């Protein structure tokens, strides 16, 4: 078996470098000498992953946070030029989580596993699945996300959270939310979901392939990586007090019962606003509105744990 490790050594306040050092001897005991590449976020993970796939890697493991995972996945997705469609490469994406949120690792059922258990999955050909991904088109670029994309208040909060270094995961998001909420007033959004037009005033719009983001917030509790559908969560205009009172319910997925929350599904979702909003995807900022989110079914091969909600 041919395994590549792509490592962001700064992820998890330096924890990723240690974890990579723990992964290697486990692979060696399984008779595998991995190829190791150390890089940062940006374009480099995608370029290295593309090189790994071209070299015939069976598994490309991302050791870092959700941003690195998304970058590696970008390199493993290949397009059929004649069809403008995505197909899975023969290389499978493995996630060894060391970031602050690790939501995609949670979706794949590997977030709570030990290093030994994660390596056992990497070397097990039976621990493979093909999952949906999301193509995001903006006026400036085309990117892909694995888990959840959003715009409006959550993107504003994400921009603030990226400037907070003393916290990680959900606490960092909550701190940023509390800082931004007093100045946020909501905006008018225009959505088109599989050709159906919707105009609404809302605080945020989340487009979900997976269930959680922001370190465990269950924004789309019914989402499924193999459903062939996107789950759309629209949170309408709320007062600051009402928003703060309702916010804890998102960690249980109970926010979907709130009268200001609308849950929708579709395969293609376009979002526009009169306001300037960034787009958040897998913990990274991906340009600005307007944007179109298109589901690409079974486009990526992944290494998944037994606890993943997959068919």
C-alpha positions in Angstrom: 0.0 0.0 0.0 1.2 3.5 -1.0 0.4 6.2 1.6 1.2 9.9 1.5 1.0 12.1 4.6 0.4 15.8 4.2 1.0 17.7 7.4 0.3 21.3 8.5 2.8 21.4 11.5 1.2 24.6 12.9 -2.3 23.0 13.2 -3.5 22.5 16.8 -0.8 24.9 18.1 1.9 22.6 16.8 0.2 19.3 17.8 0.0 18.1 14.1 3.8 17.7 13.9 3.8 15.4 17.0 0.8 13.5 15.7 2.6 12.9 12.4 5.5 11.6 14.3 3.2 9.1 16.1 1.5 8.0 12.8 4.7 7.0 11.0 5.8 4.2 13.3 2.3 2.7 13.3 2.4 2.7 9.5 5.9 1.2 9.5 4.8 -1.6 11.8 2.1 -2.3 9.1 4.9 -2.6 6.5 4.2 0.8 5.0 6.9 3.5 4.4 4.8 6.7 3.9 5.8 9.7 1.8 5.7 12.8 4.0 5.1 16.4 2.9 5.1 19.3 5.3 3.2 22.4 4.2 0.9 25.2 5.2 -2.6 26.0 4.1 -3.2 27.8 0.8 -2.7 26.2 -2.6 0.2 23.9 -1.5 -2.0 21.1 0.0 -4.0 20.7 -3.2 -0.9 20.7 -5.4 0.7 18.0 -3.2 -2.4 15.9 -3.1 -2.8 16.1 -6.9 0.8 14.9 -7.2 0.1 12.0 -4.7 -2.9 10.9 -6.8 -0.9 11.1 -10.0 1.8 9.0 -8.3 -0.8 6.3 -7.5 -1.2 6.8 -3.7 -3.8 4.5 -2.2 -4.4 6.9 0.7 -3.6 10.6 1.1 -3.8 11.5 4.8 -4.3 15.1 5.9 -2.8 15.7 9.3 -4.2 19.1 10.4 -7.5 21.0 10.7 -10.5 21.4 8.5 -8.8 23.9 6.2 -5.9 21.5 5.4 -8.4 18.7 4.9 -10.4 20.8 2.4 -7.2 21.7 0.5 -6.1 18.1 0.2 -9.5 17.1 -1.0 -9.4 19.8 -3.6 -6.3 18.1 -5.1 -8.0 14.7 -5.1 -11.0 15.8 -7.1 -10.7 15.4 -10.8 -13.1 16.7 -13.4 -14.4 14.9 -16.5 -13.9 17.8 -19.0 -16.6 16.6 -21.3 -19.3 16.5 -18.6 -18.2 19.2 -16.2 -18.7 16.6 -13.5 -16.5 15.3 -10.7 -15.3 11.7 -10.2 -13.4 10.2 -7.3 -9.7 9.6 -7.8 -8.4 6.1 -6.9 -6.7 7.8 -3.9 -8.8 7.9 -0.7 -8.7 10.9 1.7 -7.9 10.1 5.3 -8.3 12.6 8.0 -6.0 12.6 11.1 -7.6 15.6 13.0 -5.4 18.0 14.9 -7.2 21.3 14.2 -9.5 23.4 16.4 -12.8 22.2 15.1 -12.3 18.9 13.3 -15.9 18.8 12.1 -15.2 16.7 9.0 -13.3 14.2 11.1 -16.5 14.0 13.2 -18.6 13.4 10.1 -16.2 10.5 9.0 -16.4 8.9 12.4 -12.6 9.3 13.2 -12.5 12.3 15.5 -12.5 10.4 18.7 -10.2 7.5 17.6 -6.7 6.9 18.8 -3.8 7.2 16.5 -3.5 3.4 16.4 -7.2 3.1 15.4 -6.9 5.7 12.7 -3.9 4.0 11.2 -5.8 0.7 11.3 -8.5 2.3 9.1 -5.9 3.8 6.8 -4.4 0.4 6.0 -7.8 -1.3 5.8 -9.1 -1.3 2.2 -12.6 -2.1 3.5 -12.7 1.2 5.4 -13.5 3.2 2.2 -16.6 5.1 1.1 -17.5 7.6 -1.6 -19.1 10.8 -0.4 -20.7 13.9 -1.8 -18.9 17.2 -2.1 -20.0 20.7 -2.9 -18.8 22.9 -5.7 -18.9 26.6 -4.9 -18.8 29.1 -7.7 -18.2 32.8 -7.1 -17.4 35.6 -9.5 -13.7 35.2 -8.7 -13.1 31.4 -8.3 -14.4 27.9 -8.1 -13.7 25.9 -5.0 -15.1 22.8 -3.3 -16.2 22.2 0.3 -16.7 19.0 2.1 -18.9 19.8 5.0 -20.7 23.1 5.5 -20.7 26.5 3.8 -22.4 29.7 5.0 -22.8 33.4 4.6 -24.2 36.3 6.6 -23.6 36.3 10.3 -21.7 33.1 10.5 -19.2 34.3 7.9 -18.8 37.6 9.8 -18.2 35.7 13.0 -15.7 33.5 11.2 -13.7 36.5 10.1 -13.6 37.7 13.7 -12.8 34.2 15.1 -9.7 34.0 12.8 -8.3 36.9 14.8 -8.8 35.2 18.1 -5.7 33.1 19.0 -6.3 32.3 22.7 -9.3 30.0 22.1 -10.0 26.9 19.9 -13.0 25.2 18.5 -16.5 26.1 19.6 -15.4 28.5 22.4 -13.5 30.6 19.8 -16.7 30.8 17.7 -18.9 31.7 20.7 -16.5 34.5 21.7 -16.5 35.9 18.2 -20.3 35.7 18.0 -20.7 37.6 21.2 -18.3 40.3 19.9 -20.1 40.7 16.5 -23.8 40.3 17.5 -24.3 43.8 18.9 -23.4 45.4 15.5 -25.1 42.9 13.2 -28.4 43.9 11.7 -29.3 41.1 9.3 -29.7 41.6 5.5 -31.9 40.8 2.5 -31.0 37.5 0.8 -32.2 36.1 -2.5 -32.0 32.3 -2.8 -32.7 30.0 -5.7 -33.0 26.4 -4.7 -33.3 24.0 -7.7 -35.0 26.8 -9.6 -37.3 27.9 -6.8 -36.8 31.6 -5.9 -36.9 32.8 -2.3 -36.5 36.3 -1.0 -36.1 36.8 2.8 -34.5 39.0 5.4 -32.2 36.8 7.5 -29.2 36.7 9.7 -27.5 33.9 8.0 -27.7 31.1 5.4 -25.9 27.8 5.8 -25.6 25.2 3.1 -24.7 21.8 4.5 -23.4 18.6 3.1 -22.4 17.4 6.6 -24.1 17.9 10.0 -21.8 20.1 12.1 -19.5 23.1 11.8 -17.8 25.6 14.1 -16.6 22.8 16.4 -19.8 20.8 16.9 -22.7 23.1 16.1 -25.3 20.8 14.6 -26.5 23.3 12.0 -28.1 20.6 9.8 -28.9 17.6 12.0 -30.5 15.7 9.1 -27.6 16.1 6.7 -25.8 13.1 5.3 -22.6 12.9 3.3 -24.2 10.4 0.9 -27.7 11.8 0.7 -27.3 13.4 -2.7 -28.9 16.6 -1.3 -27.8 19.8 0.3 -29.5 20.9 3.5 -30.1 24.6 3.7 -30.6 26.4 7.1 -31.9 30.0 7.0 -32.0 31.9 10.2 -34.4 34.8 10.0 -34.2 38.2 11.6 -33.9 37.9 15.4 -33.3 40.4 18.2 -29.9 40.1 19.9 -31.7 38.7 23.0 -33.7 36.2 21.0 -30.7 35.0 19.1 -28.6 34.5 22.3 -31.5 32.7 23.9 -31.9 30.4 21.0 -28.2 29.9 20.1 -27.4 27.0 22.6 -30.0 24.8 20.9 -27.8 24.6 17.8 -25.4 22.3 19.7 -28.3 19.8 20.0 -29.7 20.4 16.6 -32.9 21.6 18.3 -32.8 25.0 16.6 -34.7 23.6 13.6 -37.9 23.9 15.7 -37.5 27.6 16.2 -40.1 29.7 14.3 -37.3 31.9 12.8 -35.5 28.9 11.3 -36.3 27.5 7.9 -34.8 24.2 6.8 -34.8 23.4 3.0 -33.2 20.9 0.7 -31.9 21.0 -2.9 -29.1 20.0 -5.2 -28.2 23.5 -6.3 -28.4 26.6 -4.2 -27.6 30.2 -5.4 -27.3 33.0 -2.8 -27.2 36.8 -3.3 -27.5 39.8 -1.1 -27.4 43.5 -1.4 -24.9 43.5 1.5 -21.2 42.5 1.1 -20.8 39.1 2.7 -17.9 36.6 2.6 -18.5 32.9 2.1 -17.3 30.5 4.8 -16.5 26.9 3.8 -14.9 24.2 5.9 -13.5 26.9 8.3 -12.0 29.0 5.4 -13.1 32.1 3.7 -13.8 31.4 0.0 -14.5 34.8 -1.6 -17.8 36.8 -1.5 -21.4 36.6 -2.7 -23.0 36.0 -5.1 -22.3 32.2 -5.0 -23.8 29.0 -6.3 -23.4 25.8 -4.3 -23.8 22.6 -6.4 -23.9 19.1 -4.9 -21.6 16.6 -6.6 -22.7 13.1 -5.6 -20.2 10.5 -4.5 -17.3 12.6 -5.9 -14.7 11.8 -3.2 -13.2 8.5 -1.8 -12.6 8.7 1.9 -11.4 6.6 4.8 -14.3 6.3 7.3 -14.8 4.9 10.7 -17.5 2.5 11.8 -19.3 5.3 13.6 -19.7 7.4 10.4 -23.4 7.9 9.3 -22.7 6.4 5.9 -24.6 3.7 3.9 
